[in-house]
Amino acid sequence: MIGPNLINHIFEQILILQYFQELQAKITAEIDAATALSTKYQQLLSQIDDIDRQLNDVINIPINTVDEAENKRSQLEAIRANLNQLRSALDHLQESIDRPLEFVVSHPSPVDVDGLIGHHRHLLDTIEQAESELQLRSRIVALEPEMSRLSIQLQEQLNDTDQPATIDDHQRKLEELELRKHQLEDILKNIPEGTEEGERMREKCKWQLSQLGEWLKKIGNAIGDKLAALAAFNAKKKNIDQHIAHIRDKATDYDDDDSSHRTTEQWASALNERNATGRQLAELLNGDDEMLAHGDDLPDDARTQAHQLSQLLLDLIQANEVCSCC
């Protein structure tokens, strides 16, 4: 017959066995969790290293056309999107690593989540730097064809050794060169600073403007102050008219766009475009006021046109301000 002491002893052994089984299960679960975290860390490390190599390849792509610049910008945006997707996985890994384990004191392989997060942050900073440099390069690439075209046209006109036969011919050539002057000045204002290419383009543009200035002075002396003032007015008015037409085309593009489907970034871009348009209109109005201020040699009909142009620019500025508030 089994006595009470033996029964108690058996129950104690059963309890001890259950305890060790539960303990073993906890230890196994923590080992599995630590192994899973190490595996996840290695996966994220590999992904970020791959993105690093991909980013380096994209940064080294040369840019010679506007299309190439747009393609490179799209690739940088795609890489940023991939990095942003990894951020939540990194944060979750960090939280899991920081959670203390009861039995496992170390992971199966080294885990440096802080270093991984730092690498992730460095890649985002690198993309921002690359996009800033790309923006400057894009502006230069966009200006280069226009600069080249104007240089060729200007050189052809300056190399034309035939002297105009009549005052009308003098005036026509003077207006052509005045228009080239305004176009070169527009390019000069838009050349970005901070790049060697931009500085070379700026110096070339300034040199051409100096050459052009000498020719304008010679022709101006040949046809007199009044005709020179009229030619300068006509060229400046033509340049302002071209800018207004371009601004109206852009405004039509925005008006045709379904604003209800715009993203925050598209709204910001639209607002920036409106602000840029406002600044451009103000500059054009400045130029028109300048014509009137120095327009003593202009005939009455030209001064009337200048006043009408001022009113049109003021109306456009007011309309642009209203659109910016919508």
Stockholm file with secondary structure:
# STOCKHOLM 1.0

chainA/1-326         MIGPNLINHIFEQILILQYFQELQAKITAEIDAATALSTKYQQLLSQIDDIDRQLNDVINIPINTVDEAENKRSQLEAIRANLNQLRSALDHLQESIDRPLEFVVSHPSPVDVDGLIGHHRHLLDTIEQAESELQLRSRIVALEPEMSRLSIQLQEQLNDTDQPATIDDHQRKLEELELRKHQLEDILKNIPEGTEEGERMREKCKWQLSQLGEWLKKIGNAIGDKLAALAAFNAKKKNIDQHIAHIRDKATDYDDDDSSHRTTEQWASALNERNATGRQLAELLNGDDEMLAHGDDLPDDARTQAHQLSQLLLDLIQANEVCSCC
#=GR chainA/1-326 SS CCCHHHHHHHHHHHHHHHHHHHHHHHHHHHHHHHHHHHHHHHHHHHHHHHHHHHHHHHHTCCCCSHHHHHHHHHHHHHHHHHHHHHHHHHHHHHHHHHSCCSSCCSCSSCCCHHHHHHHHHHHHHHHHHHHHHHHHHHHHHHHHHHHHHHHHHHHHHHTCCCCCSSHHHHHHHHHHHHHHHHHHHHHHHHSCSSSHHHHHHHHHHHHHHHHHHHHHHHHHHHHHHHHHHHHHHHHHHHHHHHHHHHHHHHHHHHHHSCGGGCCHHHHHHHHHHHHHHHHHHHHHHHHHHHHHHTCTTSCHHHHHHHHHHHHHHHHHHHHHHHHHHC
#=GC SS_cons         CCCHHHHHHHHHHHHHHHHHHHHHHHHHHHHHHHHHHHHHHHHHHHHHHHHHHHHHHHHTCCCCSHHHHHHHHHHHHHHHHHHHHHHHHHHHHHHHHHSCCSSCCSCSSCCCHHHHHHHHHHHHHHHHHHHHHHHHHHHHHHHHHHHHHHHHHHHHHHTCCCCCSSHHHHHHHHHHHHHHHHHHHHHHHHSCSSSHHHHHHHHHHHHHHHHHHHHHHHHHHHHHHHHHHHHHHHHHHHHHHHHHHHHHHHHHHHHHSCGGGCCHHHHHHHHHHHHHHHHHHHHHHHHHHHHHHTCTTSCHHHHHHHHHHHHHHHHHHHHHHHHHHC
//
